Amino acid sequence: MAGKILKGAVPSSFGVENLVPEVVAVNERVAKELGTWTFPEDVLAHLPIVFASVGDGVRSGAGTTPTDHMPNVTGITTRSPFAGMARLIKESVPGVRTVGTLFTPSEINSELYRGWFAEALKKEGLELAAVPVNTSAETSDGMIALLRLPIQVVGQIADDATRPGFAQIARRARDAKLPVFCFDTAEMADGATLALARDYYEAGVEAAAVGVRVLRGTSPKDIPFTNTGTETLAIHPELLRQYGIVLSPENHAKAKVMTSAKP
């Protein structure tokens, strides 16, 4: 596969041992499974790997710092804009004191995101109330528990378990007359009030550019882990008005209008 990039969620059963790609592009879930892949002698130790959609390359085990990492691994992280979201909540939600979220203890990204969001909110004088769930099927019950707490807004972090159940999260919050802020623009279609999110498509483009650099001769060890520079602010204007949320002129000017297609 000279000059080619092998990409995607490739399980060990794919038969990757029959391929010798020049670069492998992976997401976080696949990165954790690299040890189960079988390659010809010593290939895995030297095979260039470029990751994307990873919350933290260091915490995922690929290095000790963004510049001191495994010599054959580099990539683009997609850590959510927690500081920006905390400022948005503080500035725009009337009377806010506590933000609520569901999280999934078994997911590395979810645990990291919960901690980072709590830290960002604390700097704004706010608290995070977090309720654990283990699967998407638990989001409805998790929201019932979360809404018993004294929260003024739901600020839902992004993880694999809560994403499929986001419509339930938004519905429960709407019934409780609470706005829902999130970190994934795709969730606007399920009833979110506002999203401040990384653009995963553009992050993939950035990762592809890193892959091209590697194919052209740059060693992964000389390319630091870098967080995507993309950021999208999306709003549902009617829900903003309904909850009395007022954005600054600057934020309103750059926001994309994305409304739910669902009742």
C-alpha positions in Angstrom: 0.0 0.0 0.0 2.7 2.4 -0.9 1.7 6.0 -0.4 -1.6 5.0 1.1 -3.4 5.7 4.4 -5.4 2.9 6.1 -8.2 4.6 8.0 -11.3 3.9 10.0 -12.4 1.6 12.8 -10.5 -1.5 11.8 -11.0 -4.5 14.1 -8.4 -7.2 14.5 -10.7 -9.6 12.6 -10.3 -7.4 9.5 -7.1 -9.3 8.5 -4.8 -6.3 8.8 -1.9 -8.7 9.1 -2.1 -9.1 5.3 -1.5 -5.4 4.7 1.5 -3.2 5.2 0.2 0.4 5.0 2.4 3.4 5.3 0.1 5.2 7.7 -2.8 4.1 9.8 -5.5 6.7 10.8 -7.5 5.8 13.9 -10.0 7.2 16.4 -9.8 6.7 20.1 -11.7 3.5 20.4 -9.5 1.8 17.7 -6.3 3.2 19.3 -7.1 1.2 22.5 -7.3 -1.9 20.3 -4.0 -1.6 18.5 -2.4 -4.1 20.8 -4.8 -6.8 19.5 -3.8 -6.3 15.9 -1.4 -8.8 14.4 1.2 -7.6 11.9 4.3 -9.0 10.3 7.4 -9.0 12.5 8.0 -5.6 14.2 5.6 -3.7 11.9 3.4 -2.3 14.6 6.3 -0.8 16.6 7.3 1.3 13.6 4.0 1.8 11.7 3.1 5.5 11.6 -0.2 6.1 13.3 -2.3 9.3 13.0 -5.3 9.7 15.3 -8.3 11.9 15.2 -11.5 12.3 17.4 -9.3 11.7 20.5 -10.0 13.8 23.6 -6.5 13.6 25.0 -3.6 11.8 23.3 -1.6 11.8 26.5 -4.3 10.4 28.7 -5.1 7.8 26.1 -1.6 6.4 26.7 0.3 7.6 23.6 2.8 9.9 25.4 3.7 11.9 28.5 3.2 15.3 26.9 2.0 16.6 23.5 5.6 16.8 22.3 7.0 13.8 24.2 5.1 10.9 22.7 5.4 7.5 21.1 7.8 8.0 18.1 5.4 6.5 15.6 2.2 8.2 16.8 0.8 11.7 16.3 -2.6 13.3 15.6 -5.3 15.8 16.2 -7.2 15.9 19.4 -10.8 17.2 19.7 -11.1 18.3 23.3 -14.3 20.2 23.7 -14.2 24.0 24.3 -15.0 23.8 28.0 -13.7 27.3 29.0 -15.7 28.9 26.2 -18.9 27.0 27.2 -18.5 28.0 30.8 -18.2 31.6 29.9 -21.2 31.4 27.6 -23.3 29.8 30.4 -22.2 32.4 32.9 -22.9 35.3 30.6 -26.2 34.2 29.1 -28.2 32.0 31.5 -30.1 34.1 34.0 -29.5 33.2 37.6 -27.2 30.2 36.9 -25.4 28.6 39.7 -25.2 24.9 38.9 -24.9 23.1 35.6 -26.1 19.5 35.2 -24.7 16.7 33.0 -24.7 13.0 32.5 -21.4 11.1 32.1 -20.2 7.6 31.5 -17.6 6.4 34.1 -16.4 3.6 31.8 -15.4 6.0 29.0 -12.0 7.7 29.2 -13.1 10.7 27.3 -16.3 11.1 29.4 -14.4 11.0 32.7 -11.9 13.5 31.3 -14.6 15.8 30.0 -16.5 15.8 33.2 -13.4 16.9 35.1 -12.4 19.5 32.6 -15.9 20.9 32.4 -16.1 21.1 36.2 -12.7 23.0 36.4 -13.9 25.5 33.7 -17.2 26.1 35.4 -15.4 26.6 38.8 -13.3 29.4 37.3 -16.6 31.1 36.4 -18.0 30.6 40.0 -20.3 27.8 38.9 -20.7 24.2 39.9 -21.2 21.0 37.9 -23.7 18.4 39.1 -22.9 15.1 37.3 -24.9 11.9 37.3 -23.4 8.6 36.0 -24.9 6.4 33.4 -23.5 3.1 32.0 -25.5 2.8 28.7 -27.7 4.8 26.4 -30.7 3.0 27.8 -30.0 4.7 31.2 -30.2 8.3 29.9 -33.9 8.7 30.7 -33.5 7.5 34.3 -30.3 9.4 34.6 -32.1 12.6 33.6 -34.8 12.0 36.2 -32.1 11.8 38.8 -30.3 14.9 37.4 -33.4 17.0 37.4 -33.9 16.3 41.1 -30.8 18.3 41.7 -30.8 22.2 41.9 -29.6 22.9 38.4 -30.5 25.8 36.2 -29.2 24.5 32.8 -28.1 21.1 31.3 -24.6 21.3 29.8 -24.3 17.9 28.3 -20.8 16.6 27.6 -20.2 14.4 24.6 -19.6 10.7 25.0 -20.6 7.4 23.3 -23.3 6.4 25.7 -25.2 9.7 26.0 -25.0 10.7 22.4 -27.6 8.1 21.1 -29.9 9.1 24.0 -29.6 12.8 23.6 -33.2 13.2 22.4 -34.3 11.8 25.8 -32.0 14.2 27.6 -33.4 17.2 25.7 -37.0 16.0 26.1 -36.7 15.6 29.9 -35.0 19.0 30.2 -37.7 20.7 28.1 -40.4 19.2 30.3 -38.6 20.7 33.3 -38.3 24.0 31.5 -34.5 24.0 31.4 -32.3 24.9 28.5 -29.8 22.4 27.1 -26.3 23.4 26.1 -24.1 20.8 24.4 -20.8 20.2 22.6 -22.0 18.5 19.4 -23.9 20.5 16.7 -25.6 17.2 15.5 -27.6 17.3 18.8 -29.3 20.6 17.8 -31.6 18.5 15.7 -32.7 16.6 18.8 -33.7 19.7 20.8 -30.6 21.4 22.1 -30.8 25.1 22.8 -27.2 25.9 22.0 -24.0 24.0 21.0 -20.4 25.1 21.2 -18.6 22.3 19.4 -15.5 21.2 17.6 -16.0 20.4 13.9 -15.2 16.7 13.6 -15.2 16.8 9.8 -12.6 19.6 9.8 -10.6 17.9 12.5 -10.5 14.9 10.2 -9.2 17.1 7.4 -6.5 18.4 9.8 -5.6 14.8 10.7 -5.4 14.0 7.0 -3.0 16.8 6.4 -0.8 15.4 9.2 -1.0 12.0 7.4 0.2 13.6 4.2 3.2 15.2 6.1 4.1 11.7 7.3 3.8 10.2 3.9 6.1 13.0 2.6 8.8 12.1 5.1 8.2 13.9 8.4 8.5 11.5 11.4 5.5 11.4 13.7 7.8 12.0 16.6 8.5 15.4 15.3 4.8 16.4 15.0 3.2 17.4 18.4 -0.3 16.4 19.4 -2.4 19.4 18.5 -6.0 20.2 19.4 -8.2 21.1 16.5 -8.6 24.8 15.9 -12.2 24.5 14.7 -15.1 25.8 16.8 -18.8 26.2 15.9 -21.4 28.1 17.8 -25.0 26.9 16.9 -28.2 28.3 18.3 -32.0 27.6 18.3 -33.3 31.2 18.4 -36.8 30.3 19.5 -35.5 28.3 22.5 -33.1 31.1 23.4 -36.1 33.5 23.6 -38.1 30.9 25.5 -35.5 30.6 28.2 -34.5 34.2 28.3 -31.0 33.6 27.1 -29.3 36.6 25.6 -26.0 36.2 23.8 -23.4 39.0 23.4 -23.6 40.8 20.0 -20.2 39.2 19.1 -21.5 35.6 19.8 -24.8 36.2 18.2 -23.1 37.5 15.0 -21.0 34.3 14.6 -23.7 31.8 15.6 -25.2 29.4 13.1 -29.0 29.0 13.3 -29.8 25.3 13.6 -33.3 24.3 14.7 -34.8 21.0 15.5 -36.7 19.2 12.7 -38.5 17.2 15.4 -41.6 18.4 17.4 
